[in-house]
Amino acid sequence: MARRPELPIFMQDPKTNEILSEAASAITKGLKVYLSGGALRNALYYALFHTRLPQRDYDLLVFGKKEGFIKRLRSLGFVYGRIRRKHEVVLKKKKVSKPKIISDYVVLDIKETQDRNIKENMRMRVSFTVNGFALPLKHISSRNWRKQVIAMPGAMADLKGKKLRVLNLSHPANLFAAIRFMSKGFRAPLKNEVNQLLSALGGLEKWRFERNVKKIFDYVGGEAEARRLARRLGIEKDIFDFETIKTLNVGKCVVLN
């Protein structure tokens, strides 16, 4: 007997399933909402390798005005998180009666985009090819969800091969993201790509830098391992020191052979 397709790994938790299904039901008429980012990539990774990768939230990309969607989510018990900007809002809903840590919530990072369609958005915004996936939120409860995934060219091959290829310098902390990937067995980016990532790191504000350094140390198993991985990239500078990264620019980035 053929094995029945499984739901995305995060939807196999009953409470998370309930909350994300509610989010899908809140989509207003004419609005397109996609799950993108780490949660979807991790679900595909699990389907390939049966290994869980850490995640904190669910990135939702909205084409159209998000206000009606937000209003309906609020009526379903979602509350505002720390980020509340013109084009980005974080909402969360508790999974347990007395939440204490972030994993006790389902956290939605909702971003409104002016891009024409999801393929254009991914082409212009995705950092690494292995992040180049999107799933219409309405299909999140489908056991055939993998057939509904929209993938950039090469994204699935790179995920299967655990290969990091840089597409866009979409965030100054992408070098830290690369090191987190490497801690899970992904191959390092090419040297010229590392140079670009290193150069971009200088654009981090102090509060983002501190948050990202803590995140990477927690993710990879401590500062010593993070520094070991940085050395594997041939990086000479101390990228975990804020004063050092503020000196980074294209002319000063050094990647050793």
C-alpha positions in Angstrom: 0.0 0.0 0.0 1.3 3.4 -1.0 2.2 5.7 2.0 -0.2 8.5 2.5 1.4 11.9 2.1 2.1 13.7 5.3 1.2 17.3 6.3 4.1 19.8 6.7 6.0 18.8 9.9 4.7 21.9 11.8 1.1 21.0 11.0 1.5 17.6 12.6 1.3 19.4 16.0 -2.5 19.6 16.7 -2.5 23.0 18.3 -0.2 24.6 15.7 -2.4 23.0 13.0 -5.5 24.5 14.6 -4.0 28.0 14.8 -2.5 28.0 11.3 -5.7 26.6 9.9 -7.5 29.6 11.5 -5.0 31.9 9.9 -5.7 30.4 6.5 -9.5 30.8 7.1 -9.0 34.5 7.8 -7.8 35.4 4.2 -10.2 38.0 2.8 -11.6 37.8 -0.7 -9.2 38.8 -3.4 -6.2 38.6 -1.2 -3.2 36.3 -1.9 -1.2 35.1 1.1 1.8 32.9 0.9 3.8 31.0 3.5 7.5 31.6 2.7 10.8 31.7 4.5 12.2 29.4 7.1 9.1 27.4 8.2 8.4 26.3 4.6 12.1 25.5 3.9 12.3 23.5 7.1 9.2 21.6 6.2 10.6 20.6 2.8 14.0 19.8 4.5 12.2 17.5 6.9 10.3 15.8 4.1 13.7 15.1 2.4 15.9 14.2 5.4 13.5 13.6 8.3 15.5 16.0 10.4 14.0 19.0 12.2 15.6 22.5 11.9 14.9 25.2 14.5 12.4 27.9 13.7 10.7 30.7 15.6 7.9 32.0 13.4 6.0 31.8 10.2 6.6 34.3 7.4 3.5 35.3 5.6 3.7 37.4 2.4 0.6 39.4 1.5 -0.2 40.6 -2.0 -2.8 43.4 -1.5 -3.9 45.4 1.5 -3.3 43.4 4.7 -5.7 45.4 7.0 -8.7 43.1 6.5 -6.6 40.0 7.0 -5.2 41.5 10.2 -8.6 42.4 11.5 -9.9 38.9 11.0 -6.9 37.4 12.7 -7.4 39.7 15.7 -11.0 38.6 15.9 -9.7 35.0 16.2 -7.6 35.8 19.2 -4.3 36.8 17.7 -2.5 39.6 19.5 0.2 42.0 18.4 3.9 41.1 18.8 6.8 43.5 19.0 6.9 44.6 15.3 4.1 46.8 14.0 5.2 48.8 10.9 3.5 50.1 7.8 4.3 47.0 5.7 5.0 44.5 8.5 3.1 43.3 11.5 3.8 40.5 13.9 0.8 38.7 15.4 0.9 35.7 17.8 -1.5 33.3 19.4 -0.7 31.1 22.4 -0.5 27.4 22.1 -0.7 26.8 25.9 -2.8 28.4 28.6 0.2 30.1 30.3 2.9 30.9 27.7 6.4 31.7 29.0 8.7 31.4 26.0 8.4 32.1 22.3 7.8 28.5 21.4 4.6 28.6 23.4 3.1 30.8 20.7 2.4 30.5 17.0 4.0 33.7 15.7 3.1 35.2 12.3 5.4 37.7 10.7 3.1 39.3 8.1 4.6 41.4 5.4 2.7 43.3 2.7 4.5 43.5 -0.7 4.0 45.7 -3.7 5.7 43.2 -6.0 3.5 42.0 -8.9 3.6 38.3 -8.1 5.3 35.7 -5.9 7.9 34.8 -8.5 9.0 38.4 -8.9 9.1 38.7 -5.1 11.4 35.7 -4.7 13.6 36.7 -7.6 14.2 40.2 -6.0 14.1 39.4 -2.3 15.3 35.8 -1.6 18.8 35.7 0.0 19.8 32.0 -0.7 18.3 29.7 -3.3 17.4 27.2 -0.5 15.0 29.9 0.8 13.3 30.2 -2.6 10.0 28.5 -1.9 6.4 29.8 -1.3 3.2 28.0 -0.5 -0.3 29.5 -0.9 -1.5 29.6 2.7 -4.9 28.2 1.7 -3.1 24.9 1.0 -1.3 24.6 4.3 -3.7 21.8 5.5 -3.4 19.8 2.3 -1.6 16.5 2.4 -0.6 17.3 -1.2 1.0 20.6 -0.1 4.3 19.8 -1.7 2.6 19.8 -5.2 1.4 23.4 -4.4 4.9 24.7 -3.5 6.2 27.4 -5.9 10.0 27.0 -6.2 12.7 29.2 -7.7 14.9 27.5 -10.4 17.5 25.4 -8.6 16.0 25.8 -5.1 15.0 22.2 -4.6 18.2 20.9 -6.1 20.3 23.1 -3.8 18.2 22.1 -0.8 18.6 18.4 -1.6 22.4 19.0 -2.1 22.6 21.2 1.0 24.3 23.8 -1.1 24.3 27.6 -0.3 24.1 29.9 -3.2 23.6 33.7 -2.7 20.9 35.4 -4.8 20.4 38.7 -3.1 22.0 40.6 -0.2 18.5 41.0 1.2 19.5 41.4 4.9 22.9 42.5 6.4 22.8 39.5 8.7 22.8 36.9 5.9 26.4 35.9 6.7 25.2 34.8 10.1 22.4 32.9 8.4 25.0 31.1 6.2 26.9 30.0 9.3 23.7 28.6 10.9 23.1 26.6 7.7 26.7 25.3 7.8 26.2 24.1 11.3 23.5 21.7 9.9 25.8 20.3 7.2 25.2 22.8 4.3 28.2 23.6 2.0 29.6 27.0 2.4 28.9 29.7 -0.3 31.6 30.5 -2.9 34.4 32.8 -1.7 33.2 35.8 -3.7 29.8 35.3 -2.2 31.3 35.2 1.3 33.0 38.5 0.5 29.7 40.1 -0.4 28.0 38.7 2.7 30.9 40.0 4.9 30.7 43.4 3.3 26.9 43.6 3.9 27.4 42.7 7.6 28.6 46.2 8.3 25.1 47.5 7.8 23.7 45.9 10.9 22.4 48.2 13.7 23.7 47.4 17.1 20.4 45.9 18.5 20.0 43.7 15.4 23.7 42.7 15.7 23.3 41.7 19.4 20.1 39.7 18.7 21.7 37.9 15.7 24.9 37.0 17.6 22.9 35.5 20.4 20.8 33.6 17.9 23.8 32.2 16.1 25.5 31.1 19.3 22.3 29.4 20.5 21.7 27.8 17.1 25.2 26.3 16.5 26.0 25.2 20.0 28.0 28.1 21.4 30.5 30.8 20.6 33.5 28.5 20.0 31.6 26.5 17.3 30.4 29.8 15.7 34.0 31.0 15.5 35.2 27.7 14.1 32.6 27.9 11.3 33.6 31.5 10.6 37.3 30.3 10.2 36.1 27.6 7.8 34.9 30.5 5.6 38.4 32.0 5.7 37.2 35.1 7.6 40.0 36.9 9.2 38.0 39.6 11.1 36.1 39.1 14.4 32.6 39.2 13.0 31.1 38.7 16.5 32.4 42.1 17.7 30.2 45.1 16.9 33.1 47.6 16.6 34.8 45.4 14.1 31.8 44.9 11.8 31.3 48.6 11.7 34.6 48.9 9.9 33.5 46.5 7.2 33.0 47.7 3.6 33.8 46.3 0.2 37.3 47.7 0.2 38.2 46.2 3.6 36.6 42.7 3.5 39.1 40.0 3.7 38.5 36.3 2.8 41.6 34.1 3.0 42.4 31.4 0.5 
